[in-house]
Structure formats: structure tokens, C-alpha cells
Amino acid sequence: MEIRYTTAEEAVRLVESGNRVFLHGSAATPVKLIEALLKRAGTIKDIELVSISTYGNIDWNHPAVLSSFYFNSLFVSENTREWVNSEFGGYVPVFLSEIPQLFNKGYLPLDVAMVHVSPPDAHGYCTLGTSADIAISAVRNAKKVIAQVNPRMPRVWGEGIVHVSRFDAMIWEETELFEVDYSAKADPVADKIGLQVASLIEDGSTLQMGVGAIPNAILKSLGNHKDLGIHTEMFSDGVIPLVEKGVVTNARKKVACGEIVSSFILGTRKVYDFVDNNPYVHCMDVSFVNDVDVIRKNPKVVAINSAIEIDITGQVCADSIGTYQYSGIGGQMDFMRGAALSEGGKPIIAISSMTNKGISRIVPHLKEGAGVVTTRGHIHYVATEYGVVNLYGKNLEQRACLLAGIAHPVHREALEKAYHQRFGRMIKSL
């Protein structure tokens, strides 16, 4: 079987004016192809780019690019945040589990998909590497597929397997993957939250967690647990020590027993090497991983998610700062609901009590225009460095009292005043 590689500049000539182009995301962002495509600004026009999180240096902020390309984001990341919030970008609010349906059912027909893959094996099969997530459905539905083939991309087991015959153009680009490392910096607040949340997790639980200082701290606090399982939309380096210690066994899971299930991986080279050709790790389509009916089948699902702010009734804003689109809905509600329906499950919002600028994350009212990701009907546990409360079954007044009790002390007086204004009485206890 003969495999022909071309240049990035030649490959992106497959993109024509008026096309909708999918960009592979997270650590699998095909930066070389994106750079080559953006350089065509002015020669092509009316190009809509569609993606979830992207990483790496994407040089978009100049007139030529903005006159030719529109970024329609399904989840906003730091390197495209200003673009999405400008007149040249937009955001589609959608559950992560349902994004594949936008491609499958023609809500967002794809002309071209640009993906970042591991090298073909002896039979001509590549993998979508660190990010199967929504890329599986993009590859299946796009009229044309362009692949950036990278020997540094791990070969990951699961559903993200693609034969080279599916690619209309391939480039060879050996480059390191984007890395994030939340263990390198000490974070005493995250460590306190980690201990709070770890106390809620029972032996035999199935975990979902994101990436960041708090998830990393929680994982560090689980060293004495037994028979934990992993069924999560993504994981990072913090899982590896738990596998090596025998804490994570996946032995009690009902879905994919004995396997780690994820839809993408993001971390350092250590985790990329860990998943490389590792049959213990399966990256699957996010419509499966984040399916509430699948999640709930596992026992004691503990879903750990974060927020930008929570009001005193339990409404969780996790995607915007007022009207400014900061991230996206993602998979938070998929797993919050799945954990709530799991036998013995615990949906948890874990946050620091205030931002680095001293702004309280527990507030009387969400900012004007803020998006509610987890509703007050779905909220259960909330954890800060000052404690854990369970809002499930509590009325609005009880919730306000409980949340004030785990707010930062410097903000409790303001929350007490808000409580009095809303309920007409002094708060019972702080």
C-alpha cells in the first residue's frame, strides 16, 4: 500500500470558499494545517471554522484572516476566546454529548475535516490519538478529510480508528503535542478542596473529572481508596499514579469493566506516553461516553465539575462571565445528571470560594447575561475550601444559608445582607 504525503500548503487547497471546516481539538489541534489554511486568507472567503477547544498558537487576529474566516465555536478556549466574542465569531450552546448529532443529522454539514492522527500501521489504520470526542463523527460526515500525521501522536485504542483511504490529503509533521501541567505549581486552596471532595468518594466509585488544579488535587487525595473506576469525558496525568498504585482498577464498573473510558486526553507527555498503544485505555465517541443512560449504569458515579459563579439558590454559571463567552456548556450537565441517576452517585461542583482577584464565586445573583449550565434543579453537592454542602432537597432559603457557610469569610457579610433582602429575616447561621 503506497501512502503519499504532501505539503500543508497543498493539502489545504482542498478548502474552497463557502466551506464549513472542522478543526480537531485539544492536544490534537492540527496547528500546521490551521496555519497553512489561515495563510490563504484573501484568496478564499466565507469560511466557517467549527471546533471545540483548540490549543497552540493560532495567529488569527489580523484583518486578512477576519475578512475570510468566521469562527463558530462549540466550546471556547483561551486561544480563540477574543475571536469568538468578536463580530467575526460565535458560540453554539450545546451539550458535548449532542455535538456529534449536529454533524450526523446535518445541522452543521461539514465540507472539510482537518485532523491530527497517529501514523498508519501495517494495515493502513491511523488513530485520532488523544481526541476521539467529536472528531469521530466529523471524519465520518465530512466530504473531505485532511490529516496531519505525527509520530509523536500516541496510538490510542477505542473508536477513533481511521484508514488512510478516508483521507483526501495527508501531511507528515513531527511535532510535540500541546501540554498542560497543573501539578507543577503549589495550590494550597486546591489542596484543601481536594481533601473535601475526596471525603465524599467511596471505594468502588466511578470518577469523572476535568483538568485543572482542583481535579489534580482531588486525585492526589485518593491514594488510600480502593477499586475506583474511570468513565470520564477527559483525563490527565493525575490518573496515572492511581493506576500504578492499584487504586484505579475499574473492577466494579458495569460499562467497560476493567477499562478506562474517556473521549479525550490532555496533559503532559507522561500521559500521552501512558495511553500510547495501551489496551487499558479506550477513547470513544463522546455521544457514548457522555450519554446519561450509559453513565448512570456505572455504580457510585462521582462527577466533579467547576463553575465561574454560583448564586445563593444553586444556579451554576460555568460558561460565561456575564455576556462574555468564556468557555462552554461542555459535558457538565451530561455527567451531573448521569451521576445523580447512578446508584449511590454524587454530582459535585468544586470551586475555590473566590477568584484570584478576590471576587466571590458564591453570589446573591448571577451577573446579567450569565449562562446557567447546571440548573438549581440539578445541583447537589458544592465544595469549596471551607466545606461541602448538599443542596438536594433543600428549599431556597436553606440553600442560601448553606452556601453562605462555605463562602470566603470576607464575603459572608454581603451574602448575609442578600439573604435578609430576599427572605426578610436574618440568616440563621454562618
C-alpha positions in Angstrom: 0.0 0.0 0.0 1.5 3.3 -1.1 1.0 6.3 1.1 1.6 9.7 -0.3 2.3 12.8 1.7 2.0 16.3 0.5 2.7 19.8 2.0 0.4 21.6 4.3 0.1 24.4 1.8 -1.0 21.9 -0.9 -3.3 20.0 1.4 -5.4 23.0 2.4 -6.1 23.8 -1.2 -8.9 21.3 -0.8 -10.8 24.0 1.1 -12.9 26.2 -1.1 -14.8 29.5 -0.5 -18.0 29.0 1.4 -16.9 25.8 3.1 -17.5 24.8 6.7 -14.3 23.3 8.1 -14.0 21.2 11.2 -10.8 21.6 13.3 -9.6 18.7 15.5 -9.2 19.9 19.1 -7.4 19.8 22.4 -3.9 18.2 22.3 -4.8 17.1 18.8 -5.2 20.6 17.4 -3.6 20.4 13.9 -1.7 23.6 14.2 0.4 23.1 11.0 -2.7 22.7 8.9 -4.5 25.6 10.5 -1.5 27.9 9.9 -1.5 26.9 6.3 -5.2 27.5 5.9 -5.2 30.9 7.6 -2.4 31.9 5.2 -5.0 31.5 2.4 -6.9 34.5 3.8 -7.8 36.8 0.9 -7.7 34.1 -1.7 -10.7 32.3 -0.2 -13.7 33.8 1.6 -16.7 32.9 3.7 -15.0 30.0 5.5 -16.7 28.9 8.7 -14.4 27.1 11.2 -16.0 24.7 13.7 -14.3 23.2 16.7 -14.4 22.6 20.5 -11.3 23.5 22.5 -8.2 24.3 20.5 -4.6 24.7 21.8 -1.4 26.2 20.4 -0.5 29.4 18.8 -3.2 30.3 16.2 -2.4 33.6 14.5 -5.9 34.8 13.7 -6.0 38.4 15.0 -5.4 40.4 11.8 -7.7 41.8 9.2 -6.9 39.4 6.4 -7.9 36.4 8.5 -11.0 38.1 9.9 -12.2 39.1 6.5 -12.1 35.5 5.2 -12.8 33.3 8.3 -15.6 33.1 10.8 -15.1 31.0 14.0 -18.2 29.2 15.1 -17.2 27.6 18.4 -18.8 24.7 20.1 -16.7 25.2 23.2 -14.5 28.3 23.7 -10.8 28.1 24.6 -8.2 30.7 25.5 -6.5 31.0 22.1 -9.8 31.8 20.3 -11.8 33.5 23.1 -11.4 37.0 21.8 -12.2 35.8 18.3 -15.4 34.1 19.4 -16.5 37.2 21.3 -15.9 39.5 18.3 -18.2 40.2 15.3 -16.2 37.5 13.5 -17.1 34.7 15.7 -19.9 33.0 17.6 -20.8 30.3 20.1 -23.2 27.4 19.8 -24.6 26.4 23.2 -24.9 22.6 23.1 -24.3 19.6 25.4 -21.0 17.9 24.5 -22.8 14.6 24.2 -25.0 16.0 21.4 -22.4 17.7 19.2 -21.9 14.6 17.1 -25.6 14.8 16.2 -25.0 18.3 14.7 -22.8 16.6 12.1 -24.7 13.3 11.8 -28.1 14.9 11.3 -27.0 17.8 9.1 -27.5 20.7 11.4 -23.8 21.6 10.7 -22.9 19.9 7.4 -19.1 19.6 7.1 -17.3 20.2 3.9 -13.8 19.5 5.2 -12.4 18.0 8.4 -8.8 18.7 9.4 -7.5 16.1 11.9 -4.3 15.2 13.7 -3.5 11.5 13.8 -1.0 8.8 14.7 1.0 7.2 11.9 -0.7 4.4 9.9 0.1 0.8 11.0 1.0 -2.0 8.6 -2.7 -2.3 7.6 -3.1 1.5 6.9 -5.0 2.4 10.0 -4.3 5.6 12.0 -6.0 6.7 15.2 -7.4 10.1 16.2 -4.9 9.9 19.0 -5.6 12.0 22.1 -9.0 13.2 20.9 -11.8 10.9 19.7 -14.6 13.0 21.2 -16.5 14.7 18.3 -13.8 14.1 15.8 -15.1 10.6 15.0 -18.4 12.0 13.7 -16.6 14.8 11.9 -14.5 12.3 10.0 -17.5 10.2 9.2 -19.5 13.1 7.9 -17.1 15.5 6.2 -17.0 15.5 2.4 -13.2 15.8 2.5 -10.7 14.9 5.3 -7.2 16.3 5.6 -4.8 14.5 8.1 -1.7 15.8 9.9 0.2 12.7 10.6 2.5 12.9 13.6 4.8 10.2 15.0 4.6 11.9 18.4 0.8 11.4 18.5 0.0 8.3 20.6 -1.8 5.4 19.1 -4.9 5.2 21.2 -7.3 2.3 21.4 -11.1 2.7 21.0 -13.4 4.1 18.3 -11.1 6.7 16.8 -9.6 4.4 14.1 -9.4 5.7 10.6 -8.0 4.1 7.5 -5.8 6.2 5.2 -8.2 5.6 2.4 -10.5 8.1 4.1 -8.0 10.9 3.8 -8.1 13.1 0.8 -4.7 14.6 1.7 -2.0 13.8 4.3 1.0 15.7 5.6 3.8 14.4 7.7 4.6 16.7 10.6 6.7 15.6 13.6 6.0 17.9 16.4 5.4 17.8 20.2 1.8 17.8 21.4 0.5 20.7 23.4 1.0 20.1 27.1 -0.7 21.3 30.3 0.7 20.6 33.8 -1.3 21.5 36.9 0.9 19.7 39.3 3.9 21.9 38.7 2.6 24.8 40.8 1.6 24.6 44.5 -2.0 25.5 45.2 -3.0 25.3 48.9 -6.6 26.2 48.2 -7.0 23.5 45.6 -5.4 21.0 48.1 -8.0 21.9 50.7 -10.8 21.4 48.2 -9.2 18.1 47.1 -9.4 16.8 50.7 -13.1 18.0 51.0 -14.1 16.2 47.8 -12.1 13.1 48.5 -14.0 12.6 51.7 -17.2 12.2 49.6 -15.8 9.5 47.4 -16.4 5.9 48.4 -14.5 2.8 47.4 -15.8 1.4 44.2 -16.8 4.8 42.8 -16.6 5.6 39.1 -15.0 9.0 38.5 -15.5 11.8 36.0 -13.2 14.8 36.4 -11.8 17.6 34.3 -8.4 19.1 34.0 -7.1 21.8 36.4 -5.6 22.4 39.8 -8.7 21.2 41.7 -9.2 17.9 39.8 -5.5 17.2 40.2 -5.7 17.9 44.0 -8.7 15.6 44.3 -6.9 12.8 42.6 -3.8 13.2 44.8 -6.1 12.8 47.8 -7.4 9.4 46.7 -4.3 7.3 47.4 -5.9 5.2 50.1 -9.1 4.4 48.1 -9.9 1.0 46.5 -11.3 -0.2 43.3 -12.0 3.2 41.7 -13.1 3.3 38.1 -12.7 5.9 35.4 -15.5 6.8 32.9 -14.9 10.5 32.0 -15.0 12.8 29.1 -11.3 13.5 29.6 -8.4 12.8 32.0 -4.9 14.0 32.6 -1.7 12.9 34.4 -3.3 12.7 37.8 -4.9 9.3 37.0 -1.6 7.6 36.3 -0.3 7.3 40.0 -3.7 5.8 41.0 -3.4 3.2 38.2 0.2 2.4 39.3 -0.9 2.0 43.0 -3.8 -0.2 42.1 -6.3 2.3 43.4 -7.9 2.5 39.9 -8.9 -1.0 38.9 -12.2 -0.4 37.0 -13.2 -3.7 38.5 -16.7 -2.6 39.8 -17.8 -0.7 36.7 -20.8 -2.0 34.7 -19.8 -0.3 31.5 -16.4 -1.3 30.1 -15.4 -3.2 33.2 -11.6 -3.3 33.6 -11.0 -0.4 31.2 -10.5 3.4 31.5 -13.1 5.1 29.2 -12.6 8.6 28.0 -13.2 10.7 24.9 -10.0 12.8 25.0 -6.8 13.1 26.9 -5.0 16.4 27.8 -1.9 16.7 30.0 1.9 16.3 29.7 4.0 13.9 27.6 3.7 11.5 30.6 0.0 10.8 30.0 0.5 10.8 26.2 3.0 8.0 26.6 0.8 6.2 29.1 -2.1 6.0 26.6 0.1 5.1 23.7 -0.9 1.6 22.4 -2.4 0.9 25.9 -5.4 -1.5 25.7 -6.3 -0.4 29.2 -7.4 3.0 27.8 -10.3 3.3 25.3 -11.1 6.7 23.7 -14.7 6.6 22.5 -17.2 8.8 20.7 -18.4 11.5 23.1 -22.0 10.6 22.3 -21.3 7.3 24.0 -19.1 8.5 26.8 -21.3 11.4 27.8 -24.6 9.6 27.3 -26.6 9.9 30.5 -28.1 6.4 30.1 -24.6 5.0 29.8 -23.2 7.0 32.7 -25.9 6.0 35.1 -25.3 2.3 34.6 -22.0 2.5 36.5 -22.1 2.4 40.3 -21.4 5.4 42.6 -20.6 7.8 39.7 -18.9 10.9 41.2 -19.0 13.8 38.7 -16.6 16.6 39.6 -17.1 19.8 37.8 -16.3 23.5 38.2 -18.0 26.8 37.9 -17.4 30.5 37.3 -20.0 31.5 39.9 -23.0 30.0 41.8 -25.9 32.1 43.1 -27.4 31.5 46.5 -30.2 29.4 45.1 -27.8 27.0 43.4 -27.8 28.2 39.8 -24.4 27.4 38.3 -22.8 29.6 35.7 -19.9 27.7 34.2 -19.6 29.1 30.6 -19.7 32.9 30.7 -18.7 36.0 32.6 -21.9 38.0 32.1 -22.4 38.1 28.4 -18.8 37.4 27.7 -18.4 33.8 26.4 -15.6 32.3 28.4 -15.9 28.5 27.7 -18.9 26.4 27.0 -21.6 24.0 28.3 -19.4 21.1 27.5 -20.1 17.8 29.4 -21.0 19.3 32.8 -24.7 18.6 32.6 -24.2 15.2 30.9 -22.3 14.0 33.9 -24.1 16.0 36.6 -27.3 14.3 35.5 -25.7 10.9 34.9 -24.2 10.9 38.4 -27.5 11.9 40.0 -29.2 8.9 38.4 -26.4 6.5 39.2 -27.0 4.2 42.2 -25.1 5.9 45.0 -23.9 8.7 42.6 -22.7 12.1 43.7 -22.7 15.2 41.3 -20.3 17.7 42.7 -19.4 21.3 41.8 -15.9 22.0 43.3 -14.7 25.6 43.3 -12.5 28.0 45.2 -14.5 30.4 47.3 -13.2 33.4 45.4 -11.2 34.3 42.3 -7.6 35.3 42.2 -8.8 38.9 42.2 -10.8 38.4 45.4 -14.2 38.2 43.8 -16.6 35.8 45.5 -17.7 32.8 43.4 -20.8 32.4 45.6 -23.0 35.4 44.8 -26.5 36.8 45.5 -27.3 36.9 41.8 -25.5 35.7 38.7 -24.1 38.5 36.5 -26.5 40.0 34.0 -26.4 37.8 30.9 -24.6 34.9 32.6 -25.5 31.4 31.3 -26.9 28.8 33.6 -25.2 25.5 32.8 -26.3 23.4 35.8 -29.8 24.5 36.9 -30.8 24.7 40.6 -33.0 21.6 39.9 -29.8 19.6 39.1 -27.4 20.8 41.7 -26.4 18.5 44.6 -23.0 18.9 46.3 -21.0 22.1 46.3 -17.5 22.1 47.7 -15.1 25.0 48.5 -12.0 25.1 50.7 -14.4 25.9 53.6 -16.5 22.8 53.4 -19.1 20.8 51.5 -22.9 21.2 51.4 -25.6 19.1 49.7 -28.3 21.4 48.3 -30.5 18.5 47.0 -34.0 18.6 48.6 -33.3 22.0 50.3 -35.5 25.0 49.7 -34.2 28.3 48.5 -33.7 29.8 52.0 -31.9 26.7 53.2 -29.6 26.7 50.2 -28.7 30.4 50.7 -27.8 29.6 54.3 -25.7 26.6 53.4 -23.8 28.3 50.5 -23.0 31.3 52.7 -21.4 29.0 55.2 -18.8 27.8 52.6 -18.2 31.2 51.1 -15.0 33.1 51.8 -15.3 34.8 55.2 -14.7 38.2 53.7 -17.8 37.9 51.6 -20.2 36.3 54.1 -21.5 39.7 55.4 -22.6 40.6 51.9 -24.3 37.3 51.4 -26.0 37.7 54.8 -27.4 41.1 53.6 -28.6 39.5 50.4 -30.2 36.8 52.4 -32.1 39.3 54.5 -33.2 41.3 51.5 -34.5 38.2 49.8 -36.1 36.3 52.7 -37.0 39.1 55.1 -35.1 37.7 58.0 -31.6 37.4 59.3 -29.6 34.4 58.3 -29.8 31.6 60.9 -26.2 30.7 60.9 -22.9 31.2 59.0 
